[in-house]
Amino acid sequence: MAVSILLGSRIVSIVWLPSTWFFLGSNYGQVANNLPSPEQVRLLLTSLRITKTRIYDTNPGVLTAFANTGIDLIVTVPNEAVGMMMDPRQALQWVMTNVQPYFPATKITGISVGNEVYTSDDPTLMSNLVPALLSIHSALVQLGLDSYNHVSTANSAVLENSYPPSMGSFKPEMANLVVPFLQFLAATKSPFWINAYPYFAYKDSPAKVSLDYVLFKRTQGWLRYDNMLYAQVDAVIFAIARLGYGGVEVRVSETGWPSKGDPNEVGATVENARAYNRNLLLRQIRSEGTPVRPNQRLEVYLFALFNEDMKPGPTSERNYGLYQPDGTMVYNVGLAALTSSASVSLTSSATRDMRKEVGSLWYWILMFSLTFQAFMRMAI
């Protein structure tokens, strides 16, 4: 069964798959001037059965539109506001303005205080982070919201060593910053979020890094690793444990692959982007953990939902999206989304692989169940 939704001036038809996308989160960036409205994005996400989303601000339009959807939402304190959050009164006001009025109708489950703060080259911002985290968490406690929200920050390129993963360690100059941060995460049972991009490793050294390894295509990698993403995650797990905080969970707040790039951006193609995200999706279907934590499903947020035409930097920065702003798919990782003038098809190899994952009988049972749910929602 297909459901048509209006995105901009186009009608997009969505076909339900089994509840596979339930496991995969998405990053909903908004650095663009041509995106669909938050209400249209809500319809798209619910149609795709994506139930975890991260935004990079506290856009009231998004927070309002996502009410009563059941979508878990991570919101963000922008880097420029981190310093103000050190003041407990400012932090309380921020939570009272940007979280409390929308909760619980809008299911805000995480607050990212800043983004990639530890690689910002701003010593003041770095030193302000943990006090800001403490103030935001205290505000949540004061308002009785702490049991519903994780407070953390997304990190990238914070390791001195990452290969092999068992030798993972933080940069020595960051020790005095990372230890208090890990203490906070352990005390509040919050995750360590990482923005992990195997694409950059391949782009920088295509002659040394195997494309199959970064695209989840290798059958057996070095010391149990058949893909780079899991190796990157485990390197962070080892680095955290080396400082005495092995109980902190590591989650992937961003990962993805650009479908287009400048001439010097090796590997930024539609084919590679499709392969990376499709193979990651199949791993998520299996609820895989990494070799270090095989029984703990790795939580992943895919970057990104849309191409964003106003992002600065190289061409790749504007081409990480699964969707164009008009609602057409940049490439298909297992779903079919066609304009109203075309018929809907669901014959991709990804779909066939998904049938194998759940078994033919259960596949069709799930398809019937989801179609019935969709029909009931439309009827209401």
ABEGO torsion letter per residue (X at the ends): XBBBBBBEABBBBBBBBBBAAAABBBBBBABBAABBBAAAAAAAAAAAGBABBBBABBBAAAAAAABGAGBBBBBBBBAAAAAAAABAAAAAAAAAAAAAAAOAABBBABBBBEBGAAAAGBAAAAAAAAAAAAAAAAAAAAAGAAAABBBBBBBBGABABAOBAAABBBBAAAAAAAAAAAAAAAAAGBBBBBBBBAAAAAAABAAABBAAAAAGABABBBGGBABAAAAAAAAAAAAAAAAGAAABBBBBABBEBBABBBAABBGBBAAAAAAAAAAAAAAAAAGBBBAABAABBBBBBBOBABBBAABBEBAAAAAABABBAAGBBABBAGBBBBBAABBBBBABAAAAAAAAAAEAAAAAAAAAAAAAAAAAAAAX
